[in-house]
Amino acid sequence: MVPGTCLYHGFSCEDAQIRGEIAPLLYNARIRHSVSRTQIPGGCILFLSQGFNMRTSNYLLSTLKESPAEAVLESHKLMVRAGYIRKLASGLYTWLPTGLAVLKKVEDIIRDEMAKAGCVELLMPFVQPADLWKESGRWIHYGPELCRFKDRHNVDFVLGPTHEEVITALARNEIKSYKQLPLNLYHIQTKFRDEIRPRFGVMRAREFIMKDGYSFDLTTEGLQKSYRKMYRAYSNIFTRLGLDFRAVQADTGSIGGSSSHEFQVLADAGEDVVAFASESDYASNIELTECLEPKTPRAPATKPMGTVPTPGCHTVDEVAELLKVPANTIAKTLVVVGEKKDPEDKGPAPLIAIVLCGNQTLNEVKCEKIEGVKAPLEFATSEQINAFLGCHPGSIGPVKFPGKIVVDRTAAHMADFYCGANHDGEHLSGVNWDRDVPEYTVADVRNIEEGDPSPDGHGTIVLKRGIEVGHIFALHTKYSDAMQCTVLNEEGKPVNMEMGCYGIGVTRVVAAAVEQHHDENGIIMPETIAPFNVTIVPMNMKKSEKVRDFCEKAYKELTAAGIDVLFDDRSERPGVMFADMELIGAPRMLVVGERDLEKDQVEIRYRASGERKSVSASDAVRTIISEVKAALGELNSKAKPQEE
């Protein structure tokens, strides 16, 4: 194949007279019915068939004027209104044709970057035997989000929320020698997590589509190389999707492992908080961000400990208001459940006091990692606290607390502070560590705040909200140890394989893209994942043969060129057609009217900028093809090549 040529399946060379213009349309992400592909110098040429061509007269457009009452996020509202999704039940959604077109384009970009990174696609079952989960230890520890059920033979199964167990079982049976390594396997598959409160549309649904991949290496050095490849591949994927994202250090959570990075799409609607350093490239999820110990020494005690009446006060704010003191002079004491030293002990679990400055918040992920704290984290109930201390939660303090006390680094620098007296209606004043609370442990257990020193020592912290769309983990031998997943090394000895895990929330990516790319008129999708590259909107086509003939010809030529086109051939008012085409998120609209055609003119409207441009009718198709080529090329060219 000669570079710069292209094959159009179903169209003759005469029909493809503009082939020289469209041949370099690299990665027009969802290539429907593509017949083959070949590698050429400078990139990958795709042999294209017809583009995704549709007429609204035989298409399920399904746009709505009103948003669903339960929708909170703009992405949820717009995805329903634009006919991307429809709710079936709580946390379950049907993907309609327009949304599915976007979803498939996301998947194709993922597959392309996985291929460049040397990954191999397979497909694992959605339903998994419980025996594998019991073998890994996650049958108990994963929690209620794991949907368990029995088949007719009373055998336990789960609906897969992830596939570490399945892939590890496959690897131990199929990979026998170090000569088969390294190997990176992935699939794009439905997942199910029984969320207690599904919300925000597909942003936090119970059923969703996920790309999850798993690398297998002989050594830690090999795993590190695989991890770097996936970091680069994921960065390329989200770049090509047109997303404003950051890769940040993150907690490993229920997946486990030694290290991980999240890929966060920056958006005000994000559930996660991401911490950035003002003077470096440091970035991490707030769950993992270390809060440094204050540099200034703790002030000496100057007041004796005393008692102050605080009737009816159960919160820091209420005490601060009553005593007319700042919240940061009050110690906030929370109580969590500890681990029993003897699992056979039938008595109550120990309770642990966690002490913070009154104006700061607990980081539950950090707290869960403290020695002796039960995981997953569990706060003591009012009944447990009353039985243990004889008071209600709002009256707890560290003085004479009959259990382990963990004090945050910042709170450990408080002096002459106020705290609960461990009985209702009173607080203590003039409290000081060591003198009044002789035994305690200091740990980092609070959330970092805007303006705090960056943990890398460069500048201060800036906080932004993000939507997690990808997560990569260095698992090492967590699962291969538990499931005896071994391979023979060069010396013929069995060793446990080093594993990595790499996930992308495919359905969540679409919602995140909408969250970043919308305005008051609807969705504005990036070129690479727009459901259509262009929509054709004729004015009074039923009454104008000239308009109809031009639109039919443009439609045929654009689809022949591999451009995804929606031809609005409905008998609707122009305002209705314009509103629908703006709502669904196509980057441009070709508006064709008889008066303009008489002057050899048509209009192209650009969704992102709102610009309207008159072009020669004879050059319109060529102009659109050239613009699509340039837009796709701009995003795809930002992807960086994999290192050898």
KOLLOMI-667965 format. One record per residue (C-alpha): residue in one letter; x, y, z. Coordinates in steps of 0.25 Angstrom, whole numbers, padded with zeros to 4 digits, always signed. Example, Ala and Ser with C-alpha at 12.3 -4.5 7.8 and 13.67 -1.06 7.14 Angstrom:
<atoms>
A+0049-0018+0031 S+0055-0004+0029 
</atoms>
This chain:
<atoms>
M+0000+0000+0000 V+0006+0014-0004 P+0006+0024+0007 G-0005+0034+0005 T-0015+0025-0002 C-0028+0019+0004 L-0039+0009+0001 Y-0054+0012+0002 H-0062-0001+0004 G-0074+0000-0004 F-0070+0012-0013 S-0063+0013-0026 C-0050+0021-0028 E-0059+0030-0036 D-0068+0033-0024 A-0055+0035-0016 Q-0050+0047-0024 I-0046+0054-0012 R-0038+0042-0007 G-0025+0050-0006 E-0031+0059+0004 I-0036+0049+0014 A-0025+0038+0013 P-0018+0043+0025 L-0030+0043+0034 L-0023+0035+0045 Y-0031+0029+0056 N-0044+0035+0053 A-0047+0027+0066 R-0059+0018+0063 I-0056+0012+0049 R-0069+0005+0046 H-0067-0007+0037 S-0052-0005+0035 V-0046-0016+0027 S-0031-0015+0030 R-0020-0006+0035 T-0005-0005+0031 Q+0007+0002+0037 I+0014+0013+0029 P+0025+0022+0032 G+0020+0034+0041 G+0008+0027+0046 C-0003+0017+0044 I-0012+0018+0032 L-0026+0012+0034 F-0033+0006+0022 L-0046+0012+0024 S-0060+0007+0020 Q-0072+0016+0020 G-0073+0026+0032 F-0084+0025+0042 N-0095+0030+0033 M-0109+0032+0038 R-0122+0040+0035 T-0131+0044+0046 S-0143+0039+0039 N-0138+0024+0042 Y-0129+0028+0055 L-0133+0027+0069 L-0130+0042+0073 S-0137+0042+0086 T-0134+0057+0090 L-0142+0063+0102 K-0145+0077+0105 E-0145+0075+0120 S-0135+0069+0130 P-0139+0057+0139 A-0143+0062+0153 E-0133+0053+0160 A-0121+0058+0152 V-0111+0067+0159 L-0099+0067+0150 E-0099+0074+0137 S-0093+0062+0130 H-0105+0053+0135 K-0115+0064+0131 L-0109+0065+0117 M-0106+0051+0114 V-0121+0048+0117 R-0126+0060+0109 A-0116+0057+0097 G-0121+0043+0096 Y-0108+0037+0101 I-0114+0028+0112 R-0127+0024+0118 K-0129+0019+0133 L-0134+0005+0134 A-0133+0004+0149 S-0125+0010+0160 G-0111+0010+0155 L-0114+0003+0142 Y-0114+0010+0129 T-0117+0007+0114 W-0108+0013+0104 L-0115+0019+0093 P-0109+0020+0079 T-0103+0034+0080 G-0097+0030+0094 L-0092+0017+0089 A-0085+0024+0077 V-0077+0032+0087 L-0074+0020+0096 K-0069+0011+0084 K-0060+0023+0080 V-0054+0023+0094 E-0052+0008+0093 D-0045+0009+0080 I-0035+0019+0085 I-0032+0010+0097 R-0030-0002+0088 D-0021+0006+0079 E-0012+0011+0090 M-0012-0003+0096 A-0007-0009+0083 K+0004+0001+0083 A+0008-0003+0097 G+0009-0018+0093 C-0004-0022+0100 V-0012-0034+0096 E-0027-0034+0097 L-0036-0045+0102 L-0050-0046+0108 M-0052-0052+0122 P-0066-0056+0128 F-0075-0045+0135 V-0079-0056+0145 Q-0068-0062+0154 P-0067-0074+0163 A-0066-0070+0178 D-0055-0081+0180 L-0045-0071+0173 W-0049-0060+0182 K-0048-0069+0195 E-0035-0073+0190 S-0030-0058+0189 G-0036-0055+0202 R-0045-0044+0196 W-0058-0052+0198 I-0059-0046+0212 H-0051-0034+0211 Y-0057-0027+0198 G-0069-0023+0205 P-0084-0022+0202 E-0081-0016+0188 L-0078-0030+0183 C-0091-0036+0178 R-0091-0051+0182 F-0101-0061+0178 K-0104-0076+0177 D-0107-0084+0164 R-0117-0095+0164 H-0107-0105+0169 N-0105-0096+0181 V-0091-0092+0177 D-0086-0078+0180 F-0083-0068+0169 V-0081-0053+0168 L-0084-0042+0158 G-0069-0038+0155 P-0066-0024+0160 T-0052-0026+0155 H-0044-0038+0150 E-0031-0040+0157 E-0035-0054+0162 V-0039-0058+0148 I-0027-0053+0141 T-0018-0059+0152 A-0024-0073+0151 L-0023-0072+0135 A-0008-0068+0136 R-0004-0079+0146 N-0010-0089+0136 E-0005-0083+0123 I+0008-0077+0126 K+0019-0087+0130 S+0032-0081+0126 Y+0040-0068+0127 K+0041-0069+0112 Q+0026-0065+0111 L+0029-0052+0119 P+0026-0040+0120 L+0012-0042+0116 N+0001-0031+0117 L-0014-0036+0116 Y-0026-0027+0116 H-0041-0027+0113 I-0053-0017+0112 Q-0064-0023+0120 T-0076-0021+0128 K-0074-0019+0143 F-0084-0019+0154 R-0082-0012+0168 D-0094-0012+0177 E-0093+0003+0181 I-0101+0006+0193 R-0105+0020+0187 P-0104+0020+0172 R-0104+0034+0167 F-0100+0044+0156 G-0104+0036+0145 V-0093+0027+0139 M-0083+0034+0147 R-0086+0025+0159 A-0094+0014+0154 R-0095-0001+0159 E-0093-0007+0145 F-0082+0000+0136 I-0072-0004+0125 M-0058-0004+0129 K-0044-0007+0122 D-0036-0015+0132 G-0022-0020+0128 Y-0012-0028+0136 S+0003-0029+0133 F+0012-0041+0137 D+0027-0040+0139 L+0038-0049+0144 T+0045-0038+0153 T+0041-0025+0160 E+0050-0018+0150 G+0041-0024+0139 L+0028-0019+0146 Q+0034-0005+0147 K+0036-0005+0132 S+0022-0010+0130 Y+0016+0000+0139 R+0023+0012+0132 K+0018+0007+0119 M+0004+0007+0124 Y+0006+0021+0130 R+0010+0026+0116 A-0001+0018+0109 Y-0012+0024+0119 S-0006+0038+0117 N-0007+0036+0102 I-0022+0031+0103 F-0027+0043+0111 T-0019+0053+0103 R-0026+0047+0090 L-0039+0047+0097 G-0038+0063+0098 L-0038+0062+0113 D-0032+0072+0123 F-0026+0062+0133 R-0015+0060+0143 A-0008+0047+0147 V-0007+0047+0163 Q-0001+0038+0173 A-0012+0030+0180 D-0016+0020+0191 T-0017+0005+0186 G-0030+0003+0193 S-0037-0011+0192 I-0029-0015+0180 G-0016-0015+0188 G-0001-0014+0184 S+0010-0005+0187 S+0008+0008+0179 S-0002+0014+0169 H-0006+0026+0161 E-0020+0031+0158 F-0023+0039+0145 Q-0033+0050+0149 V-0041+0058+0140 L-0041+0072+0146 A-0056+0077+0148 D-0064+0084+0159 A-0073+0073+0159 G-0062+0063+0163 E-0064+0054+0175 D-0049+0053+0178 V-0040+0065+0183 V-0026+0066+0177 A-0015+0073+0183 F-0004+0080+0174 A+0009+0087+0179 S+0009+0101+0175 E+0024+0101+0171 S+0026+0086+0165 D+0019+0075+0158 Y+0015+0068+0171 A+0001+0063+0170 S-0007+0053+0179 N-0021+0049+0183 I-0024+0056+0196 E-0026+0042+0202 L-0011+0040+0201 T-0005+0054+0202 E+0004+0055+0214 C+0002+0066+0224 L+0015+0071+0229 E+0018+0073+0244 P+0018+0088+0247 K+0032+0094+0247 T+0029+0103+0259 P+0031+0097+0273 R+0019+0095+0282 A+0016+0106+0291 P+0018+0104+0306 A+0007+0101+0316 T+0002+0115+0322 K-0011+0111+0328 P-0016+0101+0338 M-0026+0091+0333 G-0041+0095+0337 T-0055+0092+0334 V-0065+0100+0326 P-0080+0098+0325 T-0085+0095+0311 P-0099+0091+0312 G-0105+0086+0300 C-0092+0087+0292 H-0089+0075+0284 T-0080+0080+0272 V-0068+0088+0271 D-0075+0100+0265 E-0085+0100+0276 V-0074+0100+0287 A-0066+0111+0279 E-0079+0120+0278 L-0082+0118+0293 L-0068+0121+0298 K-0065+0131+0287 V-0052+0124+0283 P-0046+0120+0270 A-0049+0106+0265 N-0034+0103+0264 T-0033+0104+0279 I-0042+0093+0282 A-0038+0078+0280 K-0048+0069+0273 T-0048+0055+0278 L-0054+0044+0269 V-0055+0029+0273 V-0053+0018+0264 V-0053+0003+0266 G-0040-0005+0268 E-0036-0019+0264 K-0037-0030+0274 K-0024-0036+0278 D-0031-0050+0279 P-0041-0052+0268 E-0048-0063+0277 D-0051-0052+0287 K-0066-0050+0288 G-0065-0037+0296 P-0067-0023+0291 A-0056-0018+0281 P-0046-0008+0287 L-0049+0007+0284 I-0038+0017+0279 A-0038+0032+0281 I-0034+0040+0269 V-0031+0055+0272 L-0031+0066+0262 C-0031+0081+0262 G-0045+0086+0263 N-0044+0093+0249 Q-0039+0081+0242 T-0044+0068+0236 L-0041+0053+0238 N-0034+0046+0226 E-0041+0032+0227 V-0031+0025+0218 K-0019+0030+0226 C-0027+0026+0239 E-0030+0012+0234 K-0015+0009+0233 I-0012+0012+0247 E-0007+0000+0255 G-0019-0006+0263 V-0030+0001+0255 K-0040-0008+0249 A-0041-0008+0234 P-0050-0005+0227 L-0051+0008+0236 E-0063+0007+0246 F-0067+0019+0255 A-0072+0015+0269 T-0087+0016+0270 S-0094+0025+0281 E-0097+0013+0289 Q-0083+0008+0289 I-0078+0021+0293 N-0088+0023+0304 A-0085+0009+0309 F-0070+0011+0309 L-0069+0026+0314 G-0083+0029+0320 C-0085+0041+0310 H-0090+0045+0297 P-0080+0046+0284 G-0080+0062+0285 S-0074+0061+0299 I-0062+0052+0297 G-0048+0057+0300 P-0034+0051+0302 V-0032+0054+0317 K-0033+0040+0324 F-0038+0033+0312 P-0038+0018+0315 G-0032+0014+0302 K-0022+0016+0291 I-0021+0031+0287 V-0016+0035+0273 V-0013+0050+0272 D-0011+0057+0258 R+0002+0064+0256 T-0004+0077+0255 A-0013+0075+0268 A+0000+0070+0275 H+0005+0085+0274 M-0007+0090+0282 A-0005+0096+0295 D-0015+0101+0306 F-0026+0096+0297 Y-0041+0092+0300 C-0047+0078+0299 G-0058+0069+0303 A-0058+0065+0318 N-0064+0051+0315 H-0077+0054+0322 D-0088+0063+0316 G-0090+0077+0318 E-0076+0081+0321 H-0062+0083+0314 L-0048+0084+0319 S-0040+0097+0317 G-0025+0099+0318 V-0022+0085+0314 N-0007+0081+0310 W-0001+0069+0304 D+0009+0061+0313 R+0004+0069+0326 D-0011+0065+0325 V-0010+0054+0314 P+0003+0046+0317 E+0001+0035+0307 Y-0002+0036+0293 T+0003+0033+0279 V+0005+0044+0268 A+0001+0041+0254 D-0003+0048+0241 V-0018+0046+0240 R-0024+0059+0235 N-0027+0064+0221 I-0018+0074+0215 E-0023+0088+0213 E-0021+0099+0203 G-0008+0107+0206 D-0002+0095+0214 P+0013+0093+0211 S+0015+0083+0200 P+0020+0069+0205 D+0031+0070+0194 G+0036+0083+0200 H+0033+0092+0188 G+0023+0102+0190 T+0009+0101+0196 I-0003+0092+0193 V-0014+0096+0183 L-0027+0087+0183 K-0036+0084+0171 R-0047+0074+0169 G-0045+0062+0160 I-0053+0051+0154 E-0045+0038+0154 V-0045+0031+0140 G-0033+0022+0141 H-0025+0015+0152 I-0012+0007+0151 F-0006-0002+0162 A+0007-0009+0164 L+0002-0021+0171 H+0015-0028+0171 T+0012-0043+0177 K+0000-0040+0185 Y-0009-0049+0176 S+0002-0058+0171 D+0005-0061+0186 A-0009-0064+0190 M-0012-0072+0178 Q+0001-0079+0175 C+0003-0073+0161 T+0017-0077+0158 V+0026-0078+0146 L+0039-0085+0144 N+0051-0075+0144 E+0064-0077+0136 E+0069-0087+0146 G+0057-0095+0145 K+0052-0091+0159 P+0037-0087+0161 V+0036-0072+0165 N+0023-0064+0167 M+0020-0054+0156 E+0021-0039+0158 M+0007-0033+0154 G+0002-0020+0151 C-0013-0016+0149 Y-0018-0005+0140 G-0032+0000+0139 I-0041+0011+0131 G-0055+0014+0134 V-0060+0014+0120 T-0074+0018+0123 R-0069+0028+0133 V-0060+0034+0123 V-0072+0039+0114 A-0078+0045+0126 A-0065+0052+0130 A-0064+0057+0116 V-0078+0063+0116 E-0075+0069+0130 Q-0063+0077+0124 H-0069+0080+0110 H-0083+0086+0110 D-0090+0099+0110 E-0104+0104+0112 N-0108+0098+0099 G-0103+0084+0101 I-0091+0075+0099 I-0078+0080+0092 M-0070+0067+0089 P-0056+0067+0085 E-0054+0062+0071 T-0048+0049+0074 I-0060+0044+0082 A-0072+0052+0076 P-0083+0044+0072 F-0083+0050+0058 N-0072+0059+0052 V-0083+0067+0045 T-0098+0069+0044 I-0105+0073+0032 V-0117+0082+0034 P-0125+0086+0021 M-0135+0097+0021 N-0148+0093+0016 M-0143+0082+0008 K-0156+0076+0005 K-0159+0088-0003 S-0146+0090-0010 E-0140+0080-0020 K-0127+0088-0020 V-0125+0087-0005 R-0129+0072-0005 D-0119+0069-0016 F-0108+0076-0010 C-0110+0070+0004 E-0111+0056-0002 K-0098+0058-0010 A-0091+0064+0002 Y-0096+0053+0011 K-0091+0042+0001 E-0077+0048-0001 L-0075+0051+0014 T-0079+0037+0018 A-0070+0031+0006 A-0058+0039+0012 G-0060+0032+0026 I-0066+0044+0032 D-0077+0041+0042 V-0090+0049+0038 L-0104+0051+0043 F-0113+0056+0032 D-0125+0062+0039 D-0136+0059+0028 R-0148+0061+0037 S-0159+0071+0034 E-0156+0080+0046 R-0155+0094+0048 P-0141+0100+0047 G-0141+0104+0062 V-0144+0089+0066 M-0133+0084+0057 F-0122+0094+0061 A-0126+0091+0076 D-0125+0076+0075 M-0112+0076+0067 E-0105+0086+0077 L-0110+0077+0088 I-0103+0064+0084 G-0089+0069+0083 A-0085+0069+0068 P-0073+0079+0066 R-0079+0085+0053 M-0092+0087+0046 L-0094+0088+0031 V-0106+0098+0029 V-0112+0097+0015 G-0122+0107+0009 E-0128+0110-0004 R-0124+0125-0004 D-0110+0122+0000 L-0109+0111-0011 E-0113+0121-0022 K-0101+0129-0018 D-0092+0116-0018 Q-0091+0117-0002 V-0094+0109+0010 E-0091+0111+0024 I-0083+0103+0034 R-0086+0106+0049 Y-0075+0102+0059 R-0081+0096+0072 A-0069+0100+0082 S-0067+0114+0077 G-0081+0118+0072 E-0074+0123+0059 R-0082+0123+0046 K-0074+0122+0033 S-0080+0123+0019 V-0072+0115+0009 S-0074+0112-0006 A-0084+0100-0008 S-0074+0093-0017 D-0063+0094-0006 A-0072+0090+0006 V-0069+0075+0006 R-0054+0077+0004 T-0054+0088+0015 I-0061+0079+0025 I-0051+0067+0022 S-0039+0076+0023 E-0044+0081+0037 V-0047+0068+0042 K-0034+0063+0038 A-0027+0075+0045 A-0035+0073+0058 L-0032+0058+0059 G-0018+0060+0055 E-0016+0071+0066 L-0021+0062+0077 N-0015+0049+0072 S-0001+0056+0070 K+0000+0059+0085 A+0001+0045+0088 K+0016+0041+0092 P+0022+0029+0086 Q+0025+0017+0095 E+0039+0016+0100 E+0047+0003+0096 
</atoms>
